[in-house]
Amino acid sequence: MKLIFAVLQDKDSTRLVNALAEEDFKTTKLASTGGFLKEGNTTLMIGCNDDEVDAALDIIKENCSQREQMVAPISPMGGSADSYIPKPVKVEVGGATVFVVPIESFIQF
């Protein structure tokens, strides 16, 4: 048995949860915050059998799109913040970061 942790943008969460439910994957949705953009993320916990991992990963890949987003860079350390005018830069966001971990036991009360 495996536990899949999928960290994705909030924009992709509803679509992904629905796609997983259509294939009978049970999910637990957690609110999380990304460290880079400091924006809301969703972390899904998906428990499945070993032979179902590839199917779950395919669904995640199909439903978590990458896109470009404009962000303002952080002011430089040690420099004068008064003279620093941040120019927005394009960064690639989206997709999913996925961890697959083995589960020793599963107990439901």
C-alpha positions as CSV (number, residue, x, y, z in Angstrom):
1,M,0.0,0.0,0.0
2,K,1.2,3.5,-0.8
3,L,0.3,7.1,0.3
4,I,0.6,9.7,-2.3
5,F,1.1,13.3,-1.2
6,A,0.4,15.7,-4.1
7,V,1.1,19.4,-3.6
8,L,-0.5,21.6,-6.3
9,Q,-2.0,25.0,-6.9
10,D,-5.4,25.7,-5.6
11,K,-6.5,26.5,-9.2
12,D,-6.0,22.8,-10.1
13,S,-7.5,21.2,-6.9
14,T,-11.2,20.9,-7.8
15,R,-10.5,19.5,-11.2
16,L,-8.0,16.9,-9.8
17,V,-10.2,15.8,-6.9
18,N,-13.1,15.3,-9.3
19,A,-10.9,13.3,-11.8
20,L,-9.6,11.1,-9.0
21,A,-13.1,10.5,-7.6
22,E,-14.3,9.4,-11.1
23,E,-11.7,6.6,-10.9
24,D,-12.7,5.7,-7.3
25,F,-9.6,7.2,-5.6
26,K,-10.3,8.6,-2.1
27,T,-8.6,11.8,-1.2
28,T,-8.1,14.0,1.8
29,K,-7.6,17.6,0.9
30,L,-5.4,19.9,3.1
31,A,-4.8,23.6,2.8
32,S,-1.1,24.5,2.5
33,T,1.0,27.5,1.6
34,G,3.9,27.5,-0.9
35,G,7.3,28.7,0.2
36,F,8.3,30.4,-3.0
37,L,5.3,32.4,-4.0
38,K,3.7,32.5,-0.5
39,E,0.4,31.6,-2.1
40,G,-2.3,29.1,-1.2
41,N,-1.7,25.5,-2.3
42,T,-3.6,22.3,-1.9
43,T,-2.0,19.1,-0.6
44,L,-3.9,15.9,-1.4
45,M,-3.3,12.7,0.5
46,I,-4.3,9.7,-1.6
47,G,-4.1,6.1,-0.3
48,C,-4.0,3.4,-2.8
49,N,-2.7,-0.1,-3.5
50,D,0.7,-0.6,-5.1
51,D,-0.8,-1.5,-8.5
52,E,-2.9,1.7,-8.6
53,V,0.0,4.2,-8.1
54,D,0.7,4.6,-11.9
55,A,-3.0,5.3,-12.6
56,A,-3.2,7.9,-9.9
57,L,0.0,9.6,-11.1
58,D,-1.4,9.7,-14.6
59,I,-4.5,11.5,-13.4
60,I,-2.4,14.0,-11.4
61,K,-0.2,14.7,-14.4
62,E,-3.3,15.2,-16.7
63,N,-5.0,17.6,-14.3
64,C,-2.2,19.8,-13.0
65,S,-1.1,22.2,-15.7
66,Q,2.0,24.4,-15.6
67,R,1.6,28.0,-16.5
68,E,3.6,31.3,-16.4
69,Q,2.8,33.9,-13.7
70,M,4.2,37.4,-13.2
71,V,5.7,37.9,-9.7
72,A,7.5,40.8,-8.1
73,P,11.0,39.8,-6.8
74,I,12.0,40.3,-3.2
75,S,14.2,43.4,-2.5
76,P,17.9,42.7,-2.4
77,M,19.5,42.0,1.0
78,G,21.8,44.7,2.3
79,G,20.8,47.2,-0.4
80,S,18.7,50.3,0.0
81,A,15.1,49.5,-0.3
82,D,14.4,53.1,-1.2
83,S,16.2,52.9,-4.5
84,Y,15.0,49.4,-5.4
85,I,12.1,49.3,-7.8
86,P,11.0,45.7,-8.3
87,K,10.4,44.7,-11.9
88,P,7.9,41.8,-12.2
89,V,9.4,38.6,-13.7
90,K,7.8,35.6,-15.3
91,V,8.1,32.3,-13.4
92,E,6.7,28.9,-14.3
93,V,4.1,27.8,-11.7
94,G,1.7,24.9,-11.4
95,G,2.1,21.3,-12.1
96,A,2.4,19.1,-9.0
97,T,5.0,18.0,-6.6
98,V,4.3,14.4,-5.7
99,F,5.7,12.1,-3.0
100,V,4.9,8.4,-2.9
101,V,5.6,6.7,0.4
102,P,5.1,3.1,1.6
103,I,2.4,2.5,4.2
104,E,3.1,-0.2,6.8
105,S,-0.6,-0.4,7.9
106,F,-3.9,1.3,7.4
107,I,-6.5,1.4,10.2
108,Q,-9.9,3.1,9.9
109,F,-12.1,3.6,12.9
